Amino acid sequence: MKNYQNDFTPDWQQTQPDEESFRSIFKWGAKDTFKNPSQGFLNVIKQALGLSNTDFQMPINLGNKWVENSQETTINSEDISKFETIVGQENIFFDTYSRLKYSTGKSMEDILKLRQEKIKDIPDVILHPRSREDIKKIVRLCDEKRIPLHVYGGGSSVTLGLDCPKGGITLVMSTHMNKMIAFNETNQTITVEAGMMGPAYENLLNQAPEKLHAAGRYTGGHFPQSFEFSSVGGWIVTLGSGQASSYYGDAYDLVISQEYITPAGSFKTHDFPATATGPKVNDIMKGSEGCFGVLISVTMKIFPYHPETSKAFTFMFPGFEAAINAAQQISQAGFGMPSILRLSDPEETDIAMKMYGLEGGGLDKLMRFKNLNPGSRCLLMGQTDGEKSFSKNVFKQIKKVGKSNQGLYLTGYPMKKWRKGRFSDPYMRDALNDFGVLIDTLEASVTWDHLKDLYHGVRGYIKKHPHTICMTHASHFYAQGTNLYFIFIIKMEDIDEFRAFQRGIIQKIEENHGSLSHHHGVGRMMTPWMEKHLGKNQMDTLRAIKKHFDPNNIMNPGGLGL
């Protein structure tokens, strides 16, 4: 019998990867930062996947080999010289490592290819533009020469959105195009270049009195799990959603205006709070994933920053249906929304209890006494924000809803514990992947009336694969519905096998009334389903817009299925 419950510790990698290695590209986050699974989480994985200590004795495919400069550039030297003249010698690169680095995201498929030292679908040249004038010249030259053009923000894409199957040019926006352009406290807006990274953006707003001579402190309200390593422009062109979206809104809701450079010309949309001047080009460009043009700058909504008014809450419900009912009531009651609301299904709840060493303890015994049992109980947690009396009232009303749905109030402690690790948890994926344990996610938007169909349909498919963990939660809420986030953990090494399994999940999402994506974008992963999902008329509309802005199809060709 396999021994799961012991203090065996794998030889986790704790060394900063070599600068030119494959691992330096796929490693998550800061190169000198690591997070390994807790003993409780490791034991859960071993037991569920049928693994033993032996499976964690020897790491595999660490990706420590250096990337050889083996890939030739197909763009001729004359054109390369023209690009160099535009950006300067210090801002142009065509070595294989740079080209691979800036065309690779963080999808599981990306990571598997790098661990197996496969180099595919990379651009010919990397450019780091310094200004909108540089980008205008680059777009013009690429259009004239029919050279494909792609854009790289923070590199956190999980949908194969950075692939360059036709080669060409990739623009890295975060190097130079990362500055604030304007701050308007009267209108509560800020305008920044698209390459500004999340932490720089939020710190600027939090410290507005000191840095911008503002009367108050502000927040952008957008905190995806990739927050530390994603760009403001990337949030918009992929239609991202932050963990506090239920109050502040998704990226789509936060954008006031945008500035683009396209092969057909440049434009900046108006910053009116509302207009009645026909369909809004501003809305059309959101989620365009670099297929219509290069996003240069954005004007975003900002909000007063009052961290002292935040109130954390946690409930345990006897089952999934009771928890969903509570979440739906909170979303539709009209008393205001919490900023964070997160509902875990029974499997995710049980794993959380084991991960944090709570199973078998006093709190666990109290729950069981109140018929909140493993295998059925569900965790609902969140946080209220905003003006003091507003936050206080939302917190008060949520407690009423929780109690009326048989929820046991657990104080705000579990929520605060989750909040501390919300940006660091992705680091664990590297540690598990080292031993062939894959952890990946797919998410979908769904209306309330189809939530159960989506939940059971997708989980049923995933759980048919033997020895598979499927943790499911909802974390973005609306009056009309929510999202479901499927986190699956599996022992698998073959890329083709993984791709087939993952694409099967996407198919089940589409079959069970879910959107292809809620906040990760389309990339190249979802393109096979786009026409069926949207319908031919809508896809033809997108093709017509593509043809207008990009008649020679140089902008991220193939992206969005266009």
Summary of the structure (lengths in Angstrom):
residues: 562
radius of gyration: 23.8
end to end distance: 53.3
largest distance: 76.6
contacts: 1892
relative contact order: 0.13
helix: 40%
strand: 18%
